[in-house]
């Protein structure tokens, strides 16, 4: 028995009884109260969509990608020869991919990525701890813990799972669960959840563009999905990539991401609201007695899951967000009075140093993260799969090759 959910991108998304039970769970419903793009609606009023609808969309996108890959006769034969993957095995991994895609964002803090700097620091007993790094927990760590604690029974004991016998660790393995030993099949399908060609970015580019009302993030979704295939790397392992004849769709996806980051995600007003909501939320967490003004760690999920955009706003309305909470509530943000070139020059640095001497206290802010990302990472180079060899996209596209440098820009904001 399936239920259909109307979606702005895909028309209808079908979910089975197990997936319905997951969606109805309080930990998943919390995503209705976390906006996908934090306070981007301060600039683009339509940007009020949530992690809830995005998560459903990623499941649908990942499913379409998976189905197109395994329905290709050549890929089907390759999977049978390499992994002895039968029809039943293909259906089983399809379900694992759907569950991982549906649950991948469970651990996001309020205001999405703008709240990640309020995650607690890794303890020195953590496997990823390195002295002096100051590394924090990431939302993926929370997602994995939430799945294991709250969704284990739904995944393993639901009647639907009698067809698959899926273990919860097989789902978290696709999300980068370091406590789980991954096999070659998990590593292959993990690229649909986290990679340059993943369903996550494929969905958010289209969804963000639609709700914001811009065309920057648009690309040919049907062409992308139907161009996915399986190739073989020089190491001999299998990988998911793009058919050689369709490599331009991979290029267009990267360009769409570049346009969205440069024109929307790094918009000067949108960026300053990340700062304001960070400061306001830290005040709220401090007022609520949270250690060092940070969210509870992953081993205190009951406390963590109480937080959402709504709960933080409620505290700000009570005056617990401080000056920055008032700025958010009244849209009275700091203004950008200067910015550097890309990248900043020696003269830019001198100019900013001079500006800092003119302002004291908390009445200015320097955003050093603006445009500080790589649009395309060589360690996740999109494979272009030809008949004789698999080559990276950066070797096929001069445009992508020119985008490999990490662009940097600084902006100087002051209080009104």
N, C-alpha and C positions, 0 to 999 in steps of 0.2 A: 504494500500500500504506500503510495507516494503522495506528498503534498507539494503544491506548486506555489512559489512565491514570486510575485511580480518584481522585476528588477529593471532599472533604468537603462542598463547596458545590454543585458542578455535577453530581455523579454520575460521569460520565465525560468526560474531555477527550481528543479525538482529535488526534493529531499525525502529519504525514507524514514521509517519510524524511529530508527536509532538516531539519525541525524536530527530529527525533530526533537527528541528528548535532550540532545546536546544543546540545541538552540534555545530550548525553554529553560535550561539550567540558569540559576542566578549568576554564576560566574561568566556565562556567555551574554546574558541579558545586560550585564554591566556595560558591555561595549556600546549599547545604545546611548550611554551617557558619557561617551568619550568621542569628541569630534576628531575626524580624520586629520584635519589640518590645523589643530590648535586654534589660534585666534586669527587665522587668515580671513575670516569673515569681517574683520575690522577694515579690511581693504576691499575684499570681494564678498559682498553680502550673501552670495549664494553658497559660500563654502561652509555649509552647516552639516554636511553629511558625516556619517559616523563610522567608527571601526566595525560596527555591527554589519552594515550593508557591505562594506569592503570585504569582510571575512567571507560572507556568502559569495561575493563575486570572485574572490580568489579560488574558492572551491570549484566554482563553475569553470573558471578559466583553466585551472589545472586539469580538470576532467576533460575538457575539450582538447587540450594539448596531449594528454595521455592517450586518449582515444585515437587521435590522428596518428600518433607515433606507432601504436601497436596494431592498428588496422592496415598499415603498409605491409604488403606481403614480404618485402625484403627485410624489414625490421622484425617482423614476426619470425621469420626463419633464423635471423641472427640471434634473437633472444632464445629460441629453442636450442640452437647449436651451442651457444655460449653458456646459458644458465639452465638448460632443460626446462624452460618456462612453458608450461602447458596452457590450455585455455582456462582451466581453473586457476592456475597461478596468475595469469594476466588479470582475471577478475579480482583476485585477492589483493594484488598490488594496486589495482585501481581504487579499491576501497581504502587502502592505507594512504594513498596519495590524497584522496578526498578528505579524510579525517585530519591529516596533517595540515592541509591547506585551510580547512575550516577553523582549526584551533590555533593557528600560528600566531595570532595577535592577542591572545588572552591576557598576556602579562603587561600590556601597555599601561603606563601610568596616566593620570589625568593630563589632558592637553598633549597627549601623544609624545612626539620626540622632544618637545619643549620641556617635558618633565623628567627626561632621562638623567639630567645632571643632578637630580635630587635622589637618585638611587644611592643606597649606602655603599661605602667603600668595601672592596673585597677584604675579608679577614685574612690574616697572615697564614691561616690554615687552609685557605682555598687553593685548589690546584693551579689556578691562573694568577695567583698573587705573585707579584715581583716587587721587592723593596724599592721604594722611591717612585714607583709608577703612578700611584694614586688611582688605580683602575677601579671602576665601579661595577656593580652588577648591571647586566643589560636586561632589557625586557624579555628577551628570549629565555633567560634563566627562570624568570617568573612563569612564563608560559609553560615550560616543561614541568615545573613543580605543580602548577595548577592542574595540568592534565593528569599527572600521576596521582594526585591526591583526590581530585573531585570527579575525574572522568574514567578512572580505571574500570570501575564496575560497569559503567554504561558501554564502554568499548568492549570489554571482555565477556560480560555476562548477558548482554542483550540478546534476545532470540535471533536477531539478524546476524549476529556474529557466529552462529552455529554453522553458517555457510562458509566462513572464512577462518575461524579460530585465530584471530589476530590478537597479539599481545600488545599492551600499551607501550612497551619499549620500542616496538616496531614503528609506532607513530612518532614518538619523541626522537627516534634516530634521525628522521628526516628534518628535524628542527635543530640538529647539532647537539644532541644530548651526549656530552662527553662521558657519561657513566655507562653508555651502551656501546658494545662492540658492533660496529657496522659492517655489513657484508657488501659485496660488489653491487648487488641489486639496489640496496638502500642508497649507496653513493650515487648510483645512476639516477634514480628518481628524485633524490634530494635536490638536484639542479632545477627541478620544476618548482621547488619551494624557495630556494635560496641560490641565486646565481644571476648572471647578466641577462639570461633569458627567462627568468622565473615568472610565475603567474602573479606574484605579488606586484611587481612593478608594471607588468602588462595590464593589470587591472587598475592600479591607482593612477596611471597616466591618463587613461580614458575617463575614469570616474571623476578625477579632480578637474580635468578639462571641462567635462559636462557641467558640473555644479558651479564652477567658477565662471563659465561662459567664455572660455578662450579656446583657440584652436592649436595652441602650442604643443600639447601632448598627444595629439591625434596621430594615428598610424593605421595601416591596413590590418585590422585584427584577423580577418579571415585568411589573408595571405600569410601572416605570421604563423598561425596555428597549423595551416596545411603545408607549411614549408619545413616544419620540424622533422627531424629524422635522427637516426642513430649512426654514428661514425666510429672509427677506430683511431685512437691516438698513437703516436710513435711508441709509447710505452706498451702498446698492445691492448690496453683497457678500452672499454666502450664508453662513449660519451654522447650526450644529446647536443645536437647542433642544427644548423640550417643547411638545406640542400644548396649545392653550389650554384645552381641556376637561379636561386632566389636570394642570393646573399645581400642584395640591396635592401631587403626588408629588415635585416639585422641592422644595417646602417641607419635606416630611418627610425628604428626604435631608439637607438642611442641619441640621434639628433633630437628626437621628441623629448627625451629626458633632459638633454642639455638646455633646450628651450624652456622647459618648465622650471628648471632650477634657476636659470639666469633671469627669467622674466617674472616668475611667480614666487617660488620658494625663497629666493633671496631678495625679494622686493624690500626696499629700505624700511617701509612702515611695518611690513609683516615681520621683519627681523627684529625690530625694536620691541614688538609685543612678545616675542619669545623671551626677551630679557625681563620685561615687566611682569609677565606671568610667572617666570622663574622666581623672581624676588618676592612677589606676593605670596606664592605658594609656600616658599620657605618660611615666611612670616607665619602663615597659617599652621604649618606643621610644627613650628616652634611653640606657638600658642597652645597647640594640642598636646604638647609634651613629647613629641617625637624626637628621638635622639639626634642631636646635631642638625635638626631641621630637615631630616631626610625621611623618606618612606621606610616602612618596616621592611626587613630583609625577607628573602623568599621562604624562610622557615617560620614566618609569622603571617601566613596568607590570610587568615581570618581578619586580621587588622588591615592588611594591604587592600583587600578587595572591597573594603568599605569606602575607599577613596575613588572619586570620579570627578569629572568637570563640575557636576551639579553640587557635590558636597563641598568642593573648594569654593565655588561661587557663593554658597550659603554662608560659609565662614567669612568671606570677604564682605558680604552684605551686613554682617555683624560687626564689621570694623576690624577683623583680625588679619587683614591682608596688608595693613600698613599703608604707607604712601603709594606704593606701587599697586596695591589693590584698588585704591581710589582712582588711580590713573586708568586702570583697566575698566572699571565700572563707568567712568565718565569720558572715556576715550580722549584723554588729555596727555598723549604720549610725548616722549622726548622727540625733538626734531633733529634731523641730520643736517649739520652745517658744513660738513666737508667730507671728502672721500679721497682715497689714494687712487693711483692708476693700478692697472693689473699687469704685472705684480707691483707692489709698492716700490718706489725708488728711494734712493738715499735722501733726496730732497723732501719726499713725502714724509719720511720718518722724522726729519728735522721739523717739518711743519707741525706734525702731530705732537711732538715734544713741546713745541712752543704753545700749542693750544692747551695742553694739559696744565701748563704753568698758569694759565689764565683762569682755570676753573678748579675749584676745590670741593672737598667733601663728596657727596653722592649726586651732584647735579650734572654729571656728565658720564657718558659711557662710550667706550671704544669697542666696536664690534670687529673682532679679528677673525671671525668665522665666515664672514660674508664671502660667498663664492670660493670657499676653501674646501673644495671637494674635487675628486677626479671623476670626470664624466665617464671615463672608461678605464678599467683596471686591467693591466696585463695579466695579473694572476688569475683573472676570470675571463680571459679573452674568449669571445664567442667562436666556437668551432664552425668552420665552413666545410661541410662534408662532401668531398668529391668522390668519383668512382675509384680513383687511384690513391688519393691521399686526403688527409684532413689538415687544413691550414687555418691559422687564426685570422679573424676578421681584420686585425690591424695590418696584416700583410696584403689584404685585398683592397682596403679602402684608404686612400690618401687623406680623406677627410677625417677618418677616425684616428689615423696616425698623427695628425696635427693636433688632436684633442687630448693627447696623452699627458701633457704637462698639467700640473696641479695649479689651477688659477687661484690667485690670492688677491684680496682687496680688503682694506680697512675703511670703516666709516666712523665718524666722530659725531656723537649725539649729545645734545644738551637739553636740560629741562626748559620748558617754556618760560 
